[in-house]
Amino acid sequence: MLTAVPAHAQDEDAQLWLQVNASAPLAERVKLTLEQIARIGDRQGGLFQTELGGIVAYRVSDQIELGFGYRRVGFHNGNRSEDENRLRQHIVATFGRLVGRLRVDERFHPGGDEIGFRIRPLLRYNQPLGKGGLKLFISHESFYLPNATRWGQRSGYERMRNSVGFTIPLGKLSSVDVGYLNQYRPGRSGSPAQMDHALSTQLTLSIGSHTSSQVED
């Protein structure tokens, strides 16, 4: 899965992705998670994207979680995109070691009043390694854009993300995901394909006993 894309003419970049999540229960089945993301790359001269937001999740059952959230997305240095606001909804299904998430984003852009929709299905498998809580994970996420906008979103299959790494427990209430993430965007409208190779780290802090399924963003 990680090497499914042929090495045609494409732009490549080395990146570092950092994320911190902090969650706390609001009620017996309701949890609030606050999130901060920073992405750094060679091609765009350092820090090129930040995201700050949160999501409220409701656990319908032991296997199903529903969520609704907001993010403010900022672009920096060589990334000339305009900052935007995003709403998002998800459903997460956990069946043993396999986790699936269907996420829908709504992008609100200062360049126009049209809403850009994104559909993002994700699958992740977690393999325990021993009894200490260490896990090996592998995941795939696709991005499908069902509509085009005048401010720049183009409809169609937009990108995929494949990752492999380890979940390392740091205590009863915290863990960190460390791994390799490969992001591939097929070339469209004459632009070359783009492949990003990222070292991805995600620190998760939990307050209380309400924990969510482990999926990267």
C-alpha positions in Angstrom: 0.0 0.0 0.0 2.8 2.4 0.8 4.5 1.9 -2.6 1.4 1.7 -4.8 2.1 4.9 -6.7 4.5 4.7 -9.7 7.5 7.1 -9.7 6.4 9.3 -12.7 7.5 12.9 -13.0 6.6 14.5 -9.7 7.7 17.1 -7.1 8.9 15.6 -3.8 9.4 17.2 -0.4 10.8 16.2 3.0 8.5 17.3 5.8 7.9 17.2 9.6 4.3 17.0 10.9 3.7 17.7 14.6 0.3 17.4 16.4 -0.8 17.7 20.0 -4.3 16.6 21.2 -5.7 17.1 24.7 -9.0 15.6 25.6 -11.3 15.7 28.6 -14.8 14.3 29.3 -17.8 16.7 29.3 -20.3 14.0 30.2 -20.5 10.3 30.5 -20.4 9.7 26.7 -19.3 13.1 25.6 -15.7 14.3 25.2 -14.0 17.5 24.1 -10.6 17.3 22.2 -8.5 20.4 21.5 -5.9 20.1 18.7 -2.8 22.0 17.5 -1.0 21.0 14.3 2.2 22.4 12.7 3.7 21.2 9.4 7.2 22.1 8.3 8.7 21.4 4.8 11.8 22.0 2.8 10.1 23.2 -0.4 8.1 25.9 1.3 10.9 27.3 3.5 10.0 26.0 6.9 6.6 26.2 8.7 4.0 26.2 6.0 0.7 25.2 7.7 -0.9 25.4 11.2 -4.2 24.2 12.4 -5.9 25.0 15.7 -9.3 23.8 16.7 -11.4 21.3 18.6 -14.0 18.6 18.3 -16.8 17.3 20.5 -17.4 13.6 20.2 -20.3 11.5 21.4 -19.8 7.7 21.9 -22.9 6.0 20.7 -21.6 2.6 21.8 -18.3 0.9 22.6 -17.7 0.7 18.8 -19.2 3.9 17.3 -18.3 7.5 17.9 -19.8 10.6 16.3 -18.0 14.0 16.2 -18.4 17.6 15.2 -15.6 20.2 15.2 -14.0 23.4 13.9 -10.5 24.3 12.8 -8.7 27.5 11.9 -6.1 26.8 9.2 -3.2 29.1 8.6 -0.7 29.1 5.8 2.9 30.5 6.1 6.2 31.2 4.3 6.2 29.6 0.8 2.5 28.5 1.1 0.6 31.4 -0.5 -2.8 30.0 0.2 -5.2 32.2 2.2 -6.2 31.3 5.7 -9.5 29.5 6.0 -12.1 28.1 8.4 -13.2 24.5 8.4 -16.1 22.6 9.9 -15.9 18.8 10.1 -18.0 15.8 11.1 -16.9 12.2 11.6 -18.0 8.8 12.4 -15.4 6.4 13.9 -16.0 2.7 14.1 -13.7 0.4 16.1 -13.7 -3.3 15.7 -10.9 -4.8 17.7 -7.6 -3.8 16.1 -9.2 -2.3 13.1 -10.4 1.4 13.2 -12.4 3.1 10.4 -13.2 6.8 10.2 -15.4 8.6 7.7 -14.8 12.4 7.9 -16.5 15.2 6.0 -14.9 18.7 5.9 -16.5 22.0 4.9 -14.0 24.6 3.8 -14.9 28.3 4.1 -12.5 30.5 2.1 -12.1 34.3 2.0 -11.9 34.2 -1.8 -15.6 33.4 -2.1 -18.9 32.3 -0.5 -18.9 28.8 -1.9 -18.3 25.9 0.5 -15.7 23.4 -0.5 -16.6 19.8 0.6 -14.1 17.0 1.2 -14.8 13.4 2.0 -12.1 11.5 3.8 -12.4 7.7 4.5 -9.6 6.3 6.7 -8.7 2.8 7.7 -6.1 2.0 10.4 -4.9 -1.3 11.9 -3.2 -1.4 15.3 -1.0 -4.5 16.2 0.0 -4.8 19.9 3.6 -5.6 20.5 4.0 -7.3 23.8 2.1 -6.4 27.0 3.5 -2.9 27.6 1.1 -1.0 25.4 3.4 -0.6 22.4 1.6 -1.0 19.1 2.5 -1.0 15.4 0.1 0.8 13.2 -0.6 1.1 9.5 -3.2 3.3 7.9 -4.6 4.6 4.6 -6.7 7.8 4.0 -8.1 9.0 0.7 -9.4 12.6 -0.1 -12.3 12.9 -2.5 -13.6 16.4 -3.4 -17.2 16.2 -4.7 -17.5 19.9 -5.8 -15.4 22.6 -7.4 -15.4 26.3 -6.3 -14.4 29.5 -8.0 -11.8 30.2 -5.3 -9.8 27.2 -6.3 -11.0 23.8 -5.1 -11.1 21.3 -7.9 -13.4 18.3 -7.8 -12.2 14.7 -8.0 -9.8 12.4 -6.2 -7.3 14.8 -4.6 -4.8 12.9 -2.5 -3.9 9.8 -0.4 -2.0 9.5 2.8 -0.4 6.2 3.8 1.5 5.8 7.1 3.2 3.3 9.3 4.7 3.7 12.7 4.4 3.0 16.4 2.1 4.1 19.2 4.3 4.5 22.3 2.6 4.7 25.8 4.0 7.5 28.0 1.8 6.7 31.0 -1.8 5.8 31.7 -3.2 9.0 30.2 -0.8 9.8 27.4 0.8 8.3 24.3 2.7 9.4 21.2 2.4 8.1 17.6 5.7 8.3 15.7 6.0 7.1 12.1 6.5 7.7 8.4 3.7 9.4 6.4 3.6 9.4 2.6 1.2 11.9 1.0 0.6 11.7 -2.7 -1.3 14.1 -4.9 -1.9 13.0 -8.5 -1.1 15.6 -11.2 -4.1 17.4 -12.5 -4.7 20.2 -15.1 -1.1 20.1 -16.3 0.5 20.3 -12.8 3.0 17.6 -11.8 2.2 15.0 -9.2 3.4 15.8 -5.7 4.8 13.4 -3.1 5.6 14.3 0.5 7.7 12.2 2.8 7.0 13.2 6.4 8.2 12.3 9.9 4.9 12.4 11.8 4.5 12.7 15.5 1.2 13.0 17.4 1.1 13.4 21.2 -2.3 12.5 22.8 -3.1 13.6 26.4 -6.3 12.3 28.0 -8.0 13.6 31.2 -10.4 11.1 32.8 -11.4 7.7 31.6 -13.2 8.6 28.3 -10.8 7.7 25.6 -11.3 7.8 21.8 -10.2 5.5 19.0 -6.6 6.1 18.0 -6.5 7.7 14.5 -4.1 10.2 13.1 -5.2 13.4 11.4 
